Amino acid sequence: MRDALEALEFYRIRQALADRASTFMGQEAALAIAPKASLEEALAQQAIVAEALAYPYRLGGIRDIRAPLAAAREGKRLEGMELLNIAHTLEAATALKHELLEVGERLSALAARIGEHTLYRRRVAEILDFDGSVKDSASPRLAQIRKRLGPLREQIQQRLYSIMDRAGSAIQERYITLRRERYVIPVKASLQHQVPGIVLDQSDSGVTVFLEPSSVVPLNNQLYSLRLEEEAEIARILFELTDLLAQDPELDGTLWALTELDLARAAAALAEDWKLSKPRFNTEGTYHLEQVWHPLIPGAVANDLELSQSPRLLLLTGPNMGGKTALLKTLGLAVLMAQSGLYVAAKAANLAFPDKVFVDIGDEQSLEASLSTFAAHLIRLKEVLAEATPRSLVLIDELGSGTDPEEGAALSQAFLEALLERGARGLITTHLSPLKAFAQETPGVHNASMRFDLERLAPTYQLEVGTPGRSYALAIARRLGFPEALNARAEALLGPEGGRVERLLAALEAERDSLRQRLVEAEQLQAQVRREREELRARLHELEQNRELLLEEARREAEALVREAQERLRQVRLRGKSEGQGKALQELLQLRGRYHKAPKPQPSSPGVVAGATVRVPEYNAQARVLEVRGGEALVQMGSVKMSLPLSSLQAVEPPKTSSGGMRVRSNFEAELNLRGMTVDEALLAIDDFLTEAKSLGETPLRLLHGKGTGALRNAIREALRRDKRVETFHDAVPYEGGHGVTVVHLRK
C-alpha cells in the first residue's frame, strides 16, 4: 500500500511546520512529525499546542548543542567558545523554564524537564572570558605562568627594538612579528649578514628575510617553553570543564524539553498563520467537518463533509479537474494533521482516530513489478480488503480506472460491497456511471459531486452531497457551439436510457438550484426577522429601564416630599400652633393620596357633587365635597382639605338644595388667618381657601396676614394679582385691621 503520508503530500505540512521552528532541534522534529500511535498521545500534543497558542513564548538564544555534547561524551576536549556557547544556551533554557513554570499545565510540565545546570554555568563564568579564552584566574598555575609571560615578552620586544636601532639601513621596516611562534624582525636580504641570527622565513619577493637575532634566541626559547606550559594548563582546564558538561545528568531532559517546546510553538504559529482550528475526536468512528479546505492550495474552496453511519462511503463523481482529488486529499490531510496533534484546516472538525488511513491516489505504474496502472490499482485494493477494519479510513481516487469501463464498474461495485461489509468508512472518486446507480440504491453509500458552472464552463469546487456528478460533455459541446446535428447524433448513440439519465440529472440540478435559491431567500428573511426581533427586544428593554428609572425618581421625590411634610408637622406640633398643625396634616394627607398606588378606577357613587357629605374609606372618615373637577373632588375633613379621586368617595347624603333648586350655603368662614405662616405655607392655604370660596360663591373674603415687615403681605398681593379667580383686592378699613388685612373680591 502506498504510504499515506507521501500520497497526501504530508511532507509539505512538515516543511511548513519546520519553517516556523526556532531551533535546528525543532526543525528536525517538525520534519519528522507523524500521526501518533494513540488517541491519548494526539490529545496530549494538541493540548500543548493549545497552550502555546494562548501564551506565545519565544525560544531566543537556543543553539543546537547536540554535536559538541556528543563529542564531550566521547572524551574529546571542547574549545572555549564551544563551551561558552553551550553555557549561553543553557542560560537561555533556564530563563525559559522559569518563564513557563506557571503557564498552563502542559507547558509547565515540559518546562520542569529543563535542568538548572548551575555548576556548569557557574564554572564557565569563572573560567572563560566573553570571547571563549581562558581567564588568568582559571587556576593558580595558569596565573603564575601568565605572570611570567608578560615581562618576558616585554624584554624580548625591547631587545629587538634596540637591535633594529643599531642595525640602521639593514632593517627593512621597524616592526616586530612572529614566525614559528618566535619573535623576529624584517631584515633586507642583501644586508642580512649585518645582523647575526637565524632566518626563519622570507617574503614572497625574497627581498625581506624574517630573522631571529642570536641574542634573542635564549629568550625566545624561554618564551616558547612557557607557552607550552600555558597550553598544557589551558588544555587541562578545558578538559575538566568538558568532563563537567559530559557528566551533567540534566542535559538530555533539557534538550528534549526544548525540542518539544519549539515544536509546539511552531505548530501554534502554523495554526495562527493558516487560521486552523482545534479538532475534536470521537469514538464512534465518524467524520464531521464544517467548512474544511485544502491547507496547501491558495484560495481553496471550503466544504462541509461527513462520513457517519449513513453515509459510511461517499462516492464522488463528476468531470475532470473539478476538485474531486483535492477534496479527497483535504479529508486525508485533516485526519493526519489531527492524529499528529496539529490543528486542522476547518471551521470545526469532529474526527475519528482511525487505526489506518489507506490512500490510493494517482496513476503511477509499479516499474519494479512491471505492472500496469490497473494491476497496481488492484493490488492496492487487495491490501485494503486484507487490512481494513471498522476503524479504518479509505481514500481511493479513480476507482475502477485503467480498464474496460464495464468490467471496471463490476469489479468496483464488488469492492465497495466488500468494503461495506468490513465496516470501513471512506471517500471514493470515480468516473464510472454504473456506480452512481449502485450508490443511489445501496444503504450506507451516498452519491456526491463537485458543482460545475455551465455559464463559465468552470468548476466551482463546491461539494454537492446526494447528487451524482455529470460529465457535462454534451452540455459543454452545446455551450461551445458544437454543431447541433452532431450533438443530436451523440444523444442518439447514447440511446434512450443514456439521454434520459442525463436529462433527469440536468432537471434535478435545476430543481436543486431553485430550491437552494429559495433557501437562501428564506434564510435572509429569517435573519431579517431575527434582527428586527432583537432590535424590538432591545427597544423594549430600553423602555423598561427608562420606566424603572422614572418610577424610582418619582418614588424618591415622593419620599422627600413626605419627609418634608412630616418634618413640618413635627415642628408645628412642637410650637403648639393649631393652625400650622392643620396645614401640615393637610400636606401630609395630600402627599399620601398623591403617591399612594391608586386602585383600578371604579364608577363614582351617585350624589358626589359639591356640597355633599361623603365617606372616604381610605381614611375611615367623612368629608364635605367642596368642588368637583373632572375625575377628582376637593373635599374637607375637619380643617384639612385635599383632592381625591371620585372613585374613592361614597355618597352619604344627597346635596341639600332650596325649594328653588339653589344650593344651600355651608357654614363657610370667609376669613383666613395667615399670621405665623411662612410665605409658602400662606400661599398654599390661600389657594385652597379661594378654591373653596369660589365653589361656594363666597365673596368678599378676608386674609389676615398682619403688618410686620410687610414681606408676607407683599407676597400675598403678588399672588392675588396673578390669580384669575380674583376680581379685585384692597386693605381693610382701619377699624377692621387696615394694612394687616387684605379684602379679596372674587369674579362671579
Residue pairs with C-beta under 8 A, 6 or more apart in sequence:
1 358
1 359
1 360
1 380
1 383
1 384
1 387
2 359
2 360
2 361
2 380
4 10
4 332
4 336
4 357
4 358
4 359
4 395
5 11
5 34
5 336
7 332
7 359
7 360
7 361
7 362
8 329
8 332
8 333
8 336
8 359
8 361
9 296
9 329
9 333
10 333
10 336
12 296
13 295
13 296
13 333
13 336
13 337
13 342
14 30
14 31
14 32
14 33
15 31
16 270
16 274
17 30
17 31
17 33
17 263
17 266
17 267
17 270
17 342
18 26
18 27
18 28
18 30
18 31
18 266
20 30
20 265
20 266
20 269
20 270
20 273
21 27
21 29
21 30
21 262
21 263
21 265
21 266
22 58
22 59
22 60
22 62
22 262
22 265
22 266
23 59
23 62
23 63
23 64
23 258
23 259
23 262
24 64
25 64
25 66
25 255
25 258
25 259
25 262
26 59
26 258
26 259
26 262
26 263
26 265
26 266
28 259
29 259
29 260
29 262
29 263
30 263
30 266
33 263
33 340
33 342
34 340
35 42
35 336
35 339
35 340
35 357
36 42
36 45
36 339
36 340
36 341
38 353
39 281
39 353
41 341
42 281
42 338
42 339
42 340
42 341
42 353
43 281
43 341
44 106
44 341
45 264
45 267
45 340
45 341
45 342
46 278
46 279
46 338
46 341
46 342
46 343
47 105
47 106
48 106
48 107
48 110
48 260
48 264
48 341
49 264
49 267
49 268
49 271
49 278
49 341
49 342
49 343
50 278
51 103
51 104
51 105
51 106
51 107
51 264
52 107
52 261
52 264
52 265
52 267
52 268
53 268
53 271
53 272
54 104
55 100
55 103
55 104
55 107
56 265
56 268
57 96
57 99
57 100
57 103
57 107
57 261
57 265
58 265
59 92
59 96
59 258
59 261
59 262
59 265
60 92
61 88
61 89
61 91
61 92
62 89
62 92
62 93
62 96
62 258
62 262
63 85
63 86
63 88
63 89
65 85
65 86
65 89
65 255
66 255
68 78
68 82
68 85
68 86
69 86
69 245
69 246
69 251
69 255
71 78
72 78
72 242
72 243
72 245
72 246
73 246
75 246
76 242
77 235
77 238
77 239
77 242
78 86
78 238
78 241
78 242
78 245
79 132
79 238
80 128
80 132
80 133
80 134
80 238
81 131
81 132
82 132
83 124
83 128
83 132
83 238
83 241
83 242
83 245
84 124
84 128
84 130
84 132
86 124
86 245
87 120
87 121
87 124
87 125
87 128
90 115
90 117
90 120
90 121
90 254
91 121
93 114
93 117
93 254
93 257
93 258
94 114
94 115
94 116
94 117
94 121
96 111
96 114
96 258
96 261
97 111
97 112
97 114
97 257
98 111
99 111
100 107
100 108
100 110
100 111
100 261
101 108
101 111
101 112
102 108
103 111
107 261
107 264
110 257
110 260
110 261
110 264
111 257
111 261
113 253
113 254
113 256
113 257
114 250
114 253
114 254
114 257
114 258
115 248
115 249
115 250
115 251
115 253
115 254
116 250
117 248
117 250
117 251
117 254
119 244
119 248
120 241
120 244
120 245
120 248
123 241
123 244
124 241
126 135
126 137
126 138
127 134
127 135
127 138
127 237
127 241
128 134
128 135
128 241
129 135
134 142
134 234
134 237
134 238
136 142
136 143
136 146
136 147
137 143
138 234
138 237
139 233
139 236
139 237
141 233
142 230
142 233
142 234
142 237
145 226
145 229
145 230
145 233
146 230
148 226
149 223
149 226
149 227
149 230
152 219
152 222
152 223
152 226
153 183
153 223
155 219
156 183
156 216
156 219
156 220
156 223
157 176
157 183
159 213
159 215
159 216
159 219
160 176
160 183
160 185
160 213
160 216
161 174
161 176
163 185
163 195
163 213
163 215
163 216
164 171
164 174
164 185
167 187
167 194
167 195
169 188
169 191
170 187
170 188
170 191
170 192
170 194
170 195
171 185
171 186
171 187
171 188
171 195
172 186
172 187
172 188
172 207
172 208
173 186
175 185
175 186
176 183
176 184
176 185
177 183
177 184
177 185
177 186
177 210
178 184
179 200
179 201
179 210
179 212
180 200
180 201
181 224
181 227
182 200
182 212
182 220
182 223
182 224
183 212
183 216
183 220
183 223
184 200
184 201
184 210
184 211
184 212
185 195
185 210
185 211
185 213
186 203
186 208
186 209
186 210
186 211
187 195
187 208
187 209
187 210
187 211
188 207
188 208
188 209
189 202
189 206
189 207
189 208
189 209
192 199
192 209
192 211
195 211
195 213
196 213
196 214
197 211
197 212
197 213
197 214
197 216
197 217
198 211
198 212
198 214
198 217
199 209
199 210
199 211
199 212
200 210
200 211
200 212
201 209
201 210
202 208
202 209
202 210
203 209
203 210
212 220
245 251
267 341
267 342
267 343
270 276
270 342
270 343
271 277
271 342
271 343
274 295
274 345
276 295
276 342
276 343
276 344
276 345
276 346
277 343
277 344
277 346
277 347
277 348
277 349
278 343
279 334
279 338
279 343
279 344
279 346
279 349
279 350
279 351
280 349
280 350
280 351
281 338
281 350
281 351
281 352
281 353
282 350
282 351
282 352
283 352
284 308
284 352
285 352
285 354
285 390
285 391
285 425
286 306
286 307
286 308
286 309
286 350
286 352
286 425
287 305
287 306
287 307
287 308
287 331
287 335
287 350
287 351
287 352
287 393
287 425
288 305
288 306
288 308
288 348
288 349
288 350
288 351
289 304
289 305
289 306
289 331
289 334
289 344
289 346
289 348
289 349
289 350
289 351
290 304
290 346
290 347
290 348
290 349
291 302
291 303
291 304
291 346
291 347
291 348
292 302
292 303
292 304
292 305
292 330
292 331
292 334
292 344
292 345
292 346
292 347
292 349
293 300
293 301
293 302
293 303
293 330
293 345
293 346
294 300
294 326
294 327
294 329
294 330
294 333
294 345
295 333
295 337
295 345
296 333
297 326
300 326
300 330
300 461
301 323
301 460
301 461
301 462
302 346
302 347
303 327
303 330
303 461
303 462
303 463
304 463
305 314
305 327
305 330
305 331
305 427
305 463
306 465
307 313
307 314
307 393
307 425
307 426
307 427
309 444
310 443
310 444
310 446
311 444
311 445
311 446
312 420
312 423
312 424
312 425
312 426
312 444
312 445
313 416
313 419
313 420
313 425
313 426
313 427
313 428
313 439
313 444
313 445
313 446
314 426
314 427
314 428
314 445
314 446
314 448
314 465
315 416
315 428
315 430
315 435
315 436
315 438
315 439
315 445
315 446
315 447
315 448
315 468
316 324
316 327
316 328
316 427
316 428
316 429
316 430
316 448
316 449
316 450
316 463
316 469
317 324
317 429
317 430
317 431
317 433
317 435
317 436
317 447
317 448
317 449
317 468
317 469
318 324
318 449
318 450
318 452
318 459
318 469
318 470
318 471
319 450
319 452
319 459
319 469
319 470
319 471
319 472
321 459
322 450
322 452
322 459
322 461
322 469
323 450
323 459
323 461
324 397
324 429
324 450
325 361
325 397
325 429
326 461
327 427
327 450
327 461
327 463
328 361
328 395
328 397
328 427
328 429
329 361
329 395
330 345
331 393
331 395
331 427
332 357
332 359
332 393
332 395
333 344
333 345
334 344
334 345
334 346
334 349
334 351
335 351
335 352
335 354
335 357
335 393
336 357
337 343
337 344
337 345
338 344
338 349
338 351
338 353
339 353
339 354
344 351
352 391
352 393
352 425
353 391
354 391
354 392
354 393
355 389
355 391
355 392
356 387
356 388
356 389
356 391
356 392
356 393
357 392
357 393
357 395
358 380
358 383
358 384
358 387
358 388
358 392
358 393
358 394
358 395
358 396
358 426
359 395
359 396
360 377
360 380
360 381
360 384
360 395
360 396
360 397
361 395
361 397
362 397
363 373
363 398
363 401
363 402
364 373
364 376
365 371
365 372
365 373
365 376
366 375
366 376
366 379
369 376
371 379
372 402
373 401
373 402
374 401
374 402
374 403
374 408
377 401
377 402
378 411
381 396
381 415
384 394
384 396
384 419
384 424
385 415
385 418
385 419
385 422
388 394
388 419
388 422
388 424
389 422
389 423
389 424
390 422
390 423
390 424
392 422
392 424
392 425
393 424
393 425
393 426
394 419
394 424
394 425
394 426
394 427
394 428
395 426
395 427
395 428
396 426
396 427
396 428
396 429
397 429
398 429
398 430
398 431
399 412
399 415
399 416
399 428
399 429
399 430
399 432
399 435
400 408
400 409
400 411
400 412
400 430
400 432
400 435
401 408
401 430
401 431
402 408
403 411
405 432
406 434
408 432
409 432
409 433
409 434
409 435
410 434
412 430
412 432
412 435
413 434
413 435
413 438
416 428
416 435
416 438
416 442
416 445
417 442
419 426
420 442
420 444
420 445
431 471
433 501
436 447
436 468
436 469
438 445
439 445
439 446
439 447
439 468
440 447
440 468
446 465
446 466
447 465
447 466
447 467
447 468
447 469
448 463
448 464
448 465
448 466
448 467
448 468
448 469
449 463
449 464
449 467
449 468
449 469
449 470
450 459
450 460
450 461
450 462
450 463
450 464
450 469
451 459
451 460
451 461
451 462
451 463
451 464
452 458
452 459
452 460
452 470
452 472
453 459
453 460
454 472
454 475
454 476
454 479
457 476
457 479
457 480
464 512
467 505
467 508
467 509
467 512
468 505
470 502
470 505
470 506
470 509
474 487
474 490
474 491
474 502
475 506
477 486
477 487
477 490
478 484
478 487
491 498
491 499
492 499
494 502
554 595
555 595
558 591
558 594
558 595
561 591
561 595
562 588
562 591
562 592
562 595
565 584
565 587
565 588
565 591
566 588
568 580
568 583
568 584
568 587
568 681
569 581
569 584
569 585
569 587
569 588
571 584
572 580
572 581
572 583
572 584
573 581
577 676
579 673
579 676
579 677
580 676
580 677
580 681
582 638
582 639
582 640
583 677
583 681
583 684
583 685
585 639
585 640
586 639
586 640
586 641
586 642
586 688
587 684
589 619
589 637
589 640
589 642
590 642
590 643
593 618
593 642
593 643
593 644
596 618
598 645
599 647
599 648
601 631
601 645
601 647
602 647
603 647
604 631
604 646
604 647
604 649
605 614
605 649
605 650
605 651
606 651
607 651
607 653
607 654
607 655
608 614
608 625
608 628
608 633
608 646
608 649
608 651
609 625
609 628
609 655
610 625
610 626
610 627
610 628
610 655
610 663
610 695
610 696
611 624
611 625
611 655
611 656
611 663
611 664
611 666
612 624
612 625
612 651
612 652
612 653
612 654
612 655
613 622
613 623
613 624
613 625
613 651
613 652
613 653
614 622
614 623
614 624
614 625
614 633
614 635
614 649
614 650
614 651
614 652
615 621
615 622
615 623
615 649
615 650
615 651
615 652
616 622
616 623
616 635
616 637
616 644
616 648
616 649
616 650
617 648
617 650
618 644
618 648
619 637
621 637
622 637
622 652
623 635
623 636
623 637
623 649
624 635
624 636
624 666
625 633
625 634
625 635
625 649
625 655
626 633
626 634
626 635
626 636
626 641
626 691
626 692
626 695
626 696
627 633
627 634
627 691
627 692
627 694
627 695
628 634
628 646
629 643
631 645
631 646
631 647
632 643
632 644
632 645
632 646
633 643
633 644
633 645
633 646
633 649
634 641
634 642
634 643
634 688
634 691
634 692
634 695
635 641
635 642
635 643
635 644
635 649
636 692
641 688
641 692
655 663
656 663
656 664
657 663
657 664
658 664
665 696
665 697
665 698
666 696
668 692
668 693
668 696
668 698
670 693
670 698
670 700
670 701
670 702
671 701
671 702
671 703
671 704
672 685
672 686
672 689
672 701
672 702
672 703
672 704
673 704
674 682
674 685
674 686
674 703
674 704
674 705
674 706
674 712
674 716
675 704
675 705
675 706
677 685
677 712
679 711
679 712
679 715
682 705
682 712
682 715
682 716
683 715
683 716
683 719
686 703
686 716
686 719
686 720
689 701
689 703
690 701
690 723
690 725
690 726
690 744
690 746
692 698
693 699
693 701
693 746
694 725
694 746
698 746
699 727
699 744
699 745
699 746
700 743
700 744
700 745
700 746
701 743
701 744
701 745
701 746
702 732
702 736
702 737
702 741
702 742
702 743
702 744
703 716
703 741
703 742
703 743
703 744
704 737
704 740
704 741
705 712
705 713
705 716
705 740
705 741
705 742
706 712
706 713
706 740
707 713
707 738
707 739
707 740
710 739
713 739
713 740
713 742
716 742
717 729
717 742
720 726
720 729
720 742
720 744
724 747
725 746
725 747
726 744
726 745
726 746
726 747
727 745
727 746
727 747
727 748
728 744
728 745
729 742
729 743
729 744
729 745
730 742
730 743
731 738
731 739
731 741
731 742
731 743
732 738
732 740
732 741
732 742
732 743
